[in-house]
Amino acid sequence: MRIRTKTSFLIGGLLLVLAAILLVIAGSILFSTARANDHKVGRRWAERAHTALLNEITLLDRTTVDYASWDETYAFVQNRNPDFIRANFVDDTYAKNRFGFVTITDTNDAPVFLQAFDLEAGQVIPFPESLRNAMFSSPMLLQHDHPDGSLHGLLSTGDGLYLIASRPILTGHYEGPIRGSMIIGRPFNLPEVKRLAELTLFPVMMIDPSHPEVPREILAESGGTPNVLTRLQGPDMVVGYRLIRDVSGQPAGVLKVTANRDFHRQAIDSFLVFAVLLAVVVLVAMGISLTLLDRLLISRITCLHDLMQSMSDTRDFNGRLALAGHDELAQLGVAFNNLLNRMQEAISHRQVAETALTESERVFYTLLSNLHGTAYRCSSDPDWTMRFVSEGSRELTGHEPADLIGNPSVSFNRLIHPDDRAMANNNIQAAVQQQQPYQLRYRIRDKAGQEKWVFDQGRGIFAPDGTLLFLEGFLSDITRQSAIEAEHRKLENQILQGQKLESLGLLAGGIAHDFNNFLMVVLGNADLTLLELPSTSPARAAVLDIIHSARQAADLCRQLLAYSGKGKFLVQPLDLSRTVHEMVQMLAVSISKKVQISYQLDDHLPAVEADPSQVHQIIMNLIINASDAIGDRDGTIEVSTGHRFFNSRELDDGYPHSSGQAPGPYVYIQVTDSGCGMDPATMARIFDPFFTTKFTGRGLGLAAVLGIVRGHNGHIKINSRPGHGTTFHVLFPASAKPLATSTAISDPDPWTGHGTILVVDDEANVRIALERMLHRLGFSVCTAGDGLEAIRVFSKNTHAFVALVLDLTMPQMDGEETYRELLKIRPDIPVLIASGYDADEISMRFPTHCSIGFIQKPFTSESLKQALRRLLKNIP
């Protein structure tokens, strides 16, 4: 037998004997302690059950005190008033206070009130005879010698046990004389025991003292008799018994509680754990002993032999000797390890460097493949030939990385859009010369020729002597982002222009309304004057000029109302070149004498649907603006017209002030001047209302032009540079409708009317002019200055009026409200609405009705006659 085997048997036997002795001692201590603790638990739980029972009795006693020491109870014993019982001892009182019965006696121990209540059934029941006999046979329950007298506890009867409390009946101040006794209680039955178990949170039973299970020791002893006994029932349970005595001191019952023998179980578990741990310790000690022996002697020699043999066979020098201590074997191992360390050091450094390089390359390529874009390195030659591109080049450019690397035909420079190539080269070269990073945006063309926007971030790589070696950077695809930004800028510009035009429209609408009233007076009286003058009168020419000017001013008012949204352009098919021809003389006298104006007009234009007066204003404003830009110098203005198809890209990119019209055929007018031109800041604000660069300008001309163009679904753009003049391009959608032809003017109609017309207008001069017109047409006239006055006049003689002429905008009550009130008085009254707004605006505010008409201010007698004739054609 080898020495290693002999040593193992000897050490193992000694450790096993020691372990057996320790197990016997530990088991004795653990199980004796557990039994003692289990008995303590049983006694403690029995006492807790008893305490809970006492608490219930005490609570019952306190409630009894409250009822017994009460003035109303005190009075009831004397006067026996049944209202006291009906008011205070209802079912809810018993249920809420958990009263099983209530007894009130007088000083002669005679019952004054007896009542029992079934708590489970929730109703009054007959008073138990056994309870009555037990109470009235016990003088100590019925008689109290002192106001503080009290008796509470358990009462034994022939039918069971009762929780009971007895108190003397006193006044509310706890004063006598004592008028009797109040006894309150309830049965101590199974529900009460269950409730006791719920309060204590462990099983509780109440057993009769004569039950065989009750230990005789708890009943036999007297004097210092222990009230609590415990019994162990097997390895799992401990039972506690607590003797309960009644109010007479006799045994009334025994509370029984059961509990788990947790300490016994813990002792078993602890013993098992100790045994396992001891076994582990024995095994570990045995292993340690054998290991130490092996390590200190045998294994050290074996290890040295095996290591040297392995190195000799495999040429692997990674192994080391682990010989602890300071003896000769340890010193030999240290010397041998030092030799191996020197050999291994060089090998380890090389392996670490190779591993780090491999991991770095893996991380680098993984990151590049996950980025949306492409990393690049290109040479410093003129074409910037690619030396490296990441996998993202496939998605960005459509080229495989292998197709780009070292290929001058698809170099970095060739990928850049031709229009952006010079800009990109200049920016990158400027940054490289300063040895700074560069960031810029430009367009590229992919393999399929598709245009994309990229964001380029990069830097130059330089040699120690400052020579540029490479460009390295990253290209990100920002095509979608650029499109979103462009659309955002376009929407912002449209919103800004809309807000500016809205403010101009509000101002224009207010001016147009008031100006229409003035024109109504001028045009109406001039028309009447013309009708009164003989045909040979020299004044007719002057009156005709007044009428012509008033009509032109009325057209201007309609334009202003159209800007404000309260009117409508009078759209008709027209020839743009013919319109310019008609304005040649007017344009010639509107510009500086030093300016020469030339025309290149297309004589075969398709029609455009537009308001002629609006188009006149566009042309006039553009020509005057061009003349002002030239100033006092000699210069030229060129006006040209034409037509062609415009696609979406041309409209979106070239016309920032677009109305959003779809692509299609357009007719255009172009005005070019040789003036001073504009810088970008001026061009950005040129269409702003009230913005002007002229000392005498009002800043409304070009704002009006933009409003008219947008109102006709057109487009406008500006090309200008300081010192190089300005060109305005205006587009109108081409129309397939034929051009309008002139119609013959019919002779005046000799129609006249009769009856009285009520004229309602807040302007006195307008009322006077209308009165004169209506008198000439054969009508009698009654006037009112506002809606309230009109209602008063109309109400006095409702059927005297054949019609009403009603203004819309008036103080106090406007025309719309006045119209509704007049219809309530007479629903069939014909009404002629006279307003500066157009018919479409009026139709949205008034119902379509055969007895309502419209005439737009200002108007002539002939227009008024035709409107009244249409309104009154069905009236005899």
Phi, psi and omega in degrees: 000134181286160183292329178297321181289316179300316181297324180296315179296317182297311181294321180296318180296315179299319181292324180293319178298315179298322180293320180297317179299317181295325180293319180297312181297315182295320180296319180299314181294315185296312187285328177292319177296321181295319179298317180298317181292325178295320176298320179298319179297316180299315179296319182295320180290324177296319179293324178296320177296319179296319179297319179297321178295317178297323179296321178295318179294319180297317179298320178296321180295319179296320178295321179297321178300317182299319181283323184288326181262067185220136184298323181292322176294319180300317180289325183297321181299330183273316187258351178054038182288118183292342179298330179298317181292315182296329183277330192245338183242063176267176182300321182296326179295315180296315184292318183292318183268357180059048174272129173268333175199159176224131178230132176236127178238160177264190184291343178267013181064019178271140181290129174263323180212128176228128177204136179243151185222131178273109184292329181284318180278338179073038181208160179287139181232165176299145182291126182299133183291324180295323178293319180297316181295319182294322183288310187282354173264004181241095182302330184292340174280331188262340186239132178230123182276347186220147179303334180272004183299142182206144173217121180213151181155214179257141178242125179270131175232175180292340182257359180142194183257151177228139166282128190218147175217133181234133181221148176290148180274120183231177175284175180295344178261017179060040181240158180265197003289155182293128182259000181150203181225148173242127181239124180233140179193185177205158180295139173264078186250195184298317177301323179293322179294320177297320178297322178297322178294324178293324179291323184268348177067026172208162185296134179226138175227151175244117182241155181290143180301335182274000182294140182300335184288335184291127178299134181294333182299327184288342181258331189285320187283155179223172181071256182273032182297129175291132180281348185234133173229150178233150177224138175272129179244091179073191183280353189247334190234150170231137183244134177246138180240134178231119181285133178243128178254153180272187185294341179267002179088003180270150177301125181254334181176174180231126175278128180244126177237147178238143181219154177286147176275072183295322182293324178295318179295319178297323179296319178297314181298317181296320180296319180294317179298317180298319180296317180295314180298320180296320178297319179297316180299318179299315180295319180295316180298320179296317180295319180297317181299313180293323180294316179299317179298317182292318183289321184287334185235283194292310188294331181296318178290318180297319181298315180298318180295313183296319182295315181295322179294319181294316179296324179293323183278320190253347184062025177262116184255026179278339182291154178222152174273134177246078182250100181281163177107187182234016181276186185296323179296319179296317179296323176296317179297320179298314180298320181292319179295321179300321178297315180293324180300316181296325179288322185282336186300314181296319180296318183296316180301318181293319180294320179298316180297318180294319180295315180297319179296316179298316180294320179298317178295320179297313179298317182300310182290327177295314179297315181297321182290338181268350181275144177274090183153193181221136171270147184218158166221126181231157181287168179269015178287169184302329180272352184054059182295135183291134173251337177203137170220147180277176182296339181295346179296333181297315181285323185282313187252345185083355179263143172289147178306322181295331180285337183269325187289123177071016183248102182296337182289337175233048181287174178303317182293324181289336179289332184290140178302136182306323181289338182255356188296315181296317179299314181296316180299316182296315181295318181292318180295322179297318179292321181294320180298328178268005182053045179243153173296158178234148175220126180201163179243138176200176181258149172233166174241125181279186185300326181276002181086004180285139182272132179226148173266137178230155173248119186254121174240124182198183179202161177274147175252122189246151172282165179306331180273007178091002179285134178288124179261308184217166164248130177236139180187191182221130178257123178251137178281113180241026182300311181294319179297319179296320178296319179296317180296319179296317178296322179297316178297321180296316180295319178299317180295319179295319179296318180297314180296323178297319179295320179296315180292330178296317179295321177294321180295320178299317179295316182297319181298318180295318180294316184298322182297310181293321182294327179299321179297318178296317180294327178300317179293314182295308184293320181296312181290323178296320179296317178296319179298317180298323180292330182277334183286143174291157184294340181265002184289133177292345181282347183298322180298318179294320180293321178297322176297321178297316181296318180298315180294322180295322178292322176297319177295324178295321175300319178298320178297319178297323176296316179298320178294326177295321177297322184280354181087004182258005180220188185218137175296141177272082189279136175207156177295131179215159179264119184294322179294319179296323179297319178295319178304318182296337185259006186302311181296317181297320180292324182297324182272355183265351184245172181295148180292341181274356183259131175260131181247133180234155185234135172231088190252135177279121183275001182233049181277144167291162181287156169237145178269109186206164174275119184304317181295327178293317178296321175304316183294321178301309183297314182299314182296319180293319180293315180296319178298320178294318178297318178296326179293327177285323177074220182274001180274165172287142181193179182228151173232129178246128178243125181223153176230161178181185178207148176192175179272134176243130178269175184297320182295318179297319181290318183288317185276322187268343185234084183294338180261044183285150174270001178089013181291152183286162176296156181160192179284137180226147170259135184234154169234136184233129179240119182239132178238163178256033184281201187284345182076179183224148173274168182302325181295319179291319180298327181293336184246007190297332181264006179290134174301137177071007175270127181211150174254004181258147183294323184260001184284158177254349176075024182248345186299303182287330174298320177293320178302314180298318179297319180293316181299314179294323178297337178258018180059034181259188181222153178214142175215163183233137168241122183201148171218146179303128179084359183236016177078184185220144175233127174256129175247122179239128180248139171235138177299132178290146182241148177272356182288149178287158179290147181290143177247153182285148180243150181288146181268124182280159178291153179302143180276131182279016185295141173226160181244185179208161181102184184250135178243133177268119179260123182241111179204142183279349178264122183296318181296325177293319179299319181295316180297317179295322180298319179295317179299315183291324175299320181293332179275001175100008183261150165275152188229137170234137186242157176216140185273347177201179184294320181296317179295322180299319180294320179296315181294316184292326183290332183291322181215080190299316188270007178279345185256136177269339181193168176236142168249115193238126173280155181271311188263107180219155177286166178066296179223118184284175185295324182295315179291321178300318180301316180296319181292322180292324178295330177295328181281314181216099186296337185264008184291126175290137183231129175253113179278122178248113185209158175285343178287162182273174186294326180296319178296320181291320183297333179284339184258343181235146180291151175289117189215142182292342184255027177226135179229175182217140173220133186268129176286149348280158182218164180260175178297323181296317178297320179295320180297315181295322180294317179291325180297317178295322183290322188256016186294334181262007182255126182291000000 
